[in-house]
C-alpha cells in the first residue's frame, strides 16, 4: 500500500513546468509530474507485477482518484484498475446563463493547472 499526500491542489492534474501568477502570487501546479514520479518509484517495488491496483480517495482525493485512472492505466498497462471514491462531489452545471458562467470559471481554474492545455 502507498499513500500519496495531496500535493498542490490540482488533483494531481497540474502539468505546469513554471509558476503562474494567481492574484499576483506565483503558484506552481505540477501534481501530474509528482504522480508520475510516485509510480516510477513504486514500479520496481512490485507495482508493475500487481494483478489489481486499487485507488482510494475521499472528498477531493476521490475526484483525483477517478480523474487519474487514465494516467495510471497508461503507466501501468497490466494490472486491473479499480477505484473507491468516498464523499466526492460531482459537478452538475445547469444549462442557464449562471451555469455557463460557472463552466467558464471551472475551465479557467483548470487552465491555471495546465490540465487542459491552457
N, C-alpha and C positions, 0 to 999 in steps of 0.2 A: 504494500500500500504506500502511496505517496500523496502528500498534501501540497497543493500549490496555493500559497497565500495570495490574497487579492493584491494585485501589484500596482496598477496605476489608474484604476477607474475606467478603463476602456474595455472591460470584459475580455481581456486578452486578445482584442481585435486590433489595437493600435499598431500601425506599421511605420510610424514616423522614424526617421533617422536623425532629424534635427528638431529642436524645440520649436513650438509655435506660440505666439502671443495670444493669450486669452485674458481680456480685461487688463491689458498692459503687463501681465506677468507671463514669464516663459514656462511652458509645460512641455514635457516630452511623453507622448503616448506611444509606447513601444511594447505593449504587453504581448503582442503576437510573437515578437522575436524572443521574449522570455520563455513563452510556451514551447517554442521550437527547441530552445536550448535545454529545457527541462526534459523533454522527450529524448533528445540526443544523449543526455547523461544517463537516463534510465534504460535505454535500449540494451546496452551491454550487461546490465544487471538482470536480464531475463525478460524485459518487457516485450522485446520483439518475438520471443518464443511463446508468449501467452496465448491461450486459446480464446480468452474473452477479456476485454477491457471494460470495466465498469466506471463510468464517470458520474460523480455525485456532486450536486451543488444545491445550496439553499439561497433563496432570495435572488439577488443579482448573480450570485455564483451559479445558481441553477440556469439562469439565462445564458451565462458564459459557457456552461457545460454543453447546452444544446447548440449554441452558435458555433462552437469549436469542434463539433464532431467531425465536420468535413476536414479540418486540419489534422486531427488525429488519424482519420482514415487515410489521408494522403501520406502521413509519416509512418503509419503502421498498417500496411495493407492486409496483413494476415489475420489478426485477431478479430473476432466478432465484437462490435461496439454496442454497448448499452449505456443508457443514461437514466439516472434517477434525479428528478427535479422536485425540490421541496419548497413550497411557498413562493414560487416565482410568478411575477405578474406578466400578463400578456398585453399587447398593445392593440386596442381596437379604436381606430381613428374613424370618426363619423364622416360621411360624405357631405359636409357642410363647410361654410366659409371658415368656421373655427377649426374644423378638422383639417382643412387644407393648410391653415397656418401652423397647426400643431405638427403636421407632417413635415412642413418646411423647417421647423425648428429641430426636429429629430434628425433630418438629413444634414443640417448644419452641424449638429453635435457630432455625428458620425464623421463628417469631413475633418473635424479637429483631430480625430484619431487617425485619419487617413485610412479608415477601414473600408471606405467605398471609393477609394482612388481620388479623393478631393485634395 
